[in-house]
């Protein structure tokens, strides 16, 4: 019985050593792949201003905005590469969600934000008012699959950017063809 216990402990220790080794390898590969994909993303994605607060009168009409700035006073630009809802509810006819968002910043870094989205259907003006408040997260998003999710989301965004540029090219090509067909006497 003690021999069997000793053998089991040795096997457990060996398995634990292999787990540590595999985790280290996964971490190295994830960081390498993330670095590579970020380098492509910096060349292929459009980075937009990151709003600290944003209000919409309706789904299309922005009424108020405040932007994040970097340490040099430049407007912070990024692309949201990961987000998920942490909490939410409806209180006094206001639908709110607390989200964790990870942005790829135009300098190649990742920045995590806590964002509150508020949505209220206004019966007086018959529209839905939207508002967001975003702040840098004090606690980063941690998950065993964080980098894998971010890499996959960046690839999806690059695919969308490619499809968008193909559509834009096609529209411009059609426009040029139509312009060239116009006969001027």
C-alpha positions as CSV (number, residue, x, y, z in Angstrom):
1,X,0.0,0.0,0.0
2,X,2.8,2.5,0.8
3,X,4.6,1.5,-2.4
4,X,1.5,2.3,-4.4
5,X,1.1,5.6,-2.6
6,X,4.8,6.5,-3.2
7,X,4.4,5.7,-6.9
8,X,1.2,7.8,-7.2
9,X,2.9,10.7,-5.5
10,X,5.9,10.4,-7.9
11,X,3.4,10.3,-10.9
12,X,1.6,13.4,-9.5
13,X,4.8,15.3,-9.1
14,X,5.9,14.4,-12.6
15,X,2.5,15.4,-14.1
16,X,2.7,18.7,-12.2
17,X,6.2,19.4,-13.5
18,X,4.9,18.7,-17.1
19,X,1.9,21.1,-16.4
20,X,4.3,23.9,-15.4
21,X,6.4,23.2,-18.5
22,X,3.4,23.3,-20.8
23,X,2.0,26.5,-19.2
24,X,5.4,28.2,-19.8
25,X,5.4,27.0,-23.4
26,X,1.9,28.2,-23.9
27,X,2.7,31.6,-22.5
28,X,5.8,32.0,-24.7
29,X,3.8,31.0,-27.9
30,X,0.8,33.2,-26.9
31,X,3.1,36.3,-26.4
32,X,4.9,35.6,-29.7
33,X,1.7,35.1,-31.7
34,X,0.1,38.2,-30.0
35,X,3.2,40.3,-30.9
36,X,3.0,39.1,-34.5
37,X,-0.7,39.7,-34.9
38,X,-0.4,43.2,-33.3
39,X,2.3,44.1,-35.8
40,X,-0.2,43.2,-38.7
41,X,-3.1,44.9,-36.9
42,X,-1.1,48.2,-36.6
43,X,-0.8,48.3,-40.4
44,X,-4.3,47.0,-41.3
45,X,-6.8,48.4,-38.8
46,X,-8.2,51.9,-38.4
47,X,-7.7,53.1,-34.9
48,X,-10.5,55.3,-33.5
49,X,-10.7,57.8,-30.7
50,X,-11.5,56.2,-27.3
51,X,-14.3,58.0,-25.5
52,X,-14.2,58.5,-21.8
53,X,-17.9,59.5,-21.9
54,X,-20.3,59.6,-24.8
55,X,-24.0,60.5,-25.0
56,X,-26.4,60.0,-27.9
57,X,-29.8,61.7,-28.2
58,X,-30.8,58.6,-30.3
59,X,-28.9,55.8,-31.8
60,X,-27.3,58.0,-34.4
61,X,-27.1,61.6,-33.0
62,X,-24.1,62.1,-30.7
63,X,-24.7,65.0,-28.3
64,X,-21.8,65.0,-25.9
65,X,-18.3,63.4,-25.7
66,X,-15.1,63.4,-23.7
67,X,-12.0,61.6,-25.0
68,X,-9.1,59.9,-23.4
69,X,-5.7,61.4,-23.8
70,X,-2.2,59.9,-23.5
71,X,0.5,61.3,-21.2
72,X,1.5,63.8,-24.0
73,X,-2.0,65.2,-24.4
74,X,-2.7,63.4,-27.6
75,X,-6.1,61.8,-28.2
76,X,-5.9,58.1,-27.4
77,X,-6.8,55.9,-30.3
78,X,-7.6,52.2,-30.3
79,X,-9.6,49.2,-31.5
80,X,-11.8,47.2,-29.2
81,X,-10.4,43.6,-29.3
82,X,-12.3,42.0,-26.5
83,X,-15.3,42.8,-24.4
84,X,-17.8,41.0,-22.2
85,X,-20.6,41.9,-19.8
86,X,-19.7,41.6,-16.1
87,X,-23.1,42.8,-14.7
88,X,-26.3,44.4,-15.8
89,X,-29.9,45.1,-14.8
90,X,-32.8,47.4,-15.4
91,X,-33.4,50.0,-12.7
92,X,-36.1,52.7,-13.0
93,X,-36.6,51.9,-16.7
94,X,-32.8,52.4,-17.4
95,X,-31.1,49.4,-18.8
96,X,-27.5,49.3,-17.7
97,X,-24.5,47.0,-18.3
98,X,-21.0,46.9,-16.8
99,X,-18.5,45.7,-19.3
100,X,-14.8,44.9,-19.3
101,X,-13.2,46.0,-22.6
102,X,-9.7,45.5,-23.9
103,X,-8.5,47.9,-26.6
104,X,-5.5,47.5,-28.8
105,X,-3.9,51.0,-28.7
106,X,-2.3,52.6,-31.7
107,X,1.1,52.2,-30.1
108,X,0.7,48.4,-30.0
109,X,-0.1,48.1,-26.3
110,X,-3.3,46.7,-24.7
111,X,-5.4,48.7,-22.3
112,X,-8.3,47.4,-20.3
113,X,-11.4,49.6,-19.4
114,X,-14.4,49.3,-17.3
115,X,-17.4,50.7,-19.1
116,X,-21.0,51.4,-18.1
117,X,-23.6,51.5,-20.8
118,X,-26.9,53.1,-20.0
119,X,-29.9,52.9,-22.3
120,X,-33.3,54.5,-21.7
121,X,-36.3,54.4,-23.9
122,X,-37.8,57.9,-23.8
123,X,-41.5,58.0,-24.3
124,X,-41.6,61.8,-24.4
125,X,-39.5,62.0,-27.6
126,X,-40.0,58.4,-28.8
127,X,-36.3,57.5,-29.1
128,X,-33.7,55.5,-27.1
129,X,-31.1,57.6,-25.3
130,X,-27.7,56.0,-24.9
131,X,-24.8,57.0,-22.7
132,X,-21.5,55.4,-21.8
133,X,-18.9,56.1,-19.1
134,X,-15.5,54.5,-19.5
135,X,-12.5,54.4,-17.1
136,X,-9.2,52.6,-17.1
137,X,-9.7,49.4,-15.3
138,X,-8.0,49.0,-11.9
139,X,-8.1,45.2,-12.4
140,X,-7.0,43.8,-15.7
141,X,-9.1,41.1,-17.4
142,X,-7.5,37.8,-16.6
143,X,-8.4,34.5,-18.3
144,X,-6.5,31.4,-19.2
145,X,-7.7,32.1,-22.8
146,X,-7.2,36.0,-22.9
147,X,-4.6,36.2,-25.5
148,X,-6.1,33.5,-27.6
149,X,-9.4,35.4,-27.7
150,X,-7.7,38.7,-28.5
151,X,-5.7,37.1,-31.3
152,X,-8.9,35.6,-32.8
153,X,-10.8,38.8,-32.5
154,X,-8.0,40.8,-34.2
155,X,-7.9,38.3,-37.1
156,X,-11.7,38.7,-37.4
157,X,-11.3,42.5,-37.4
158,X,-8.6,42.3,-40.1
159,X,-11.0,40.1,-42.2
160,X,-13.7,42.7,-41.8
161,X,-11.3,45.5,-42.7
162,X,-10.3,43.5,-45.9
163,X,-13.9,42.9,-46.9
164,X,-14.7,46.6,-46.3
165,X,-11.8,47.7,-48.5
166,X,-12.8,45.3,-51.3
167,X,-16.3,46.7,-51.2
168,X,-15.0,50.3,-51.2
169,X,-12.6,49.5,-54.1
170,X,-15.5,47.9,-56.1
171,X,-17.7,50.9,-55.6
172,X,-15.0,53.3,-56.7
173,X,-14.2,51.1,-59.7
174,X,-17.9,51.2,-60.7
175,X,-18.0,54.9,-60.3
176,X,-14.9,55.4,-62.4
177,X,-16.4,53.2,-65.1
178,X,-19.6,55.2,-65.2
179,X,-17.7,58.5,-65.3
180,X,-15.6,57.2,-68.2
181,X,-18.8,56.2,-70.1
182,X,-20.1,59.7,-70.0
183,X,-19.9,61.3,-73.5
184,X,-19.2,65.0,-73.6
185,X,-19.6,66.7,-77.0
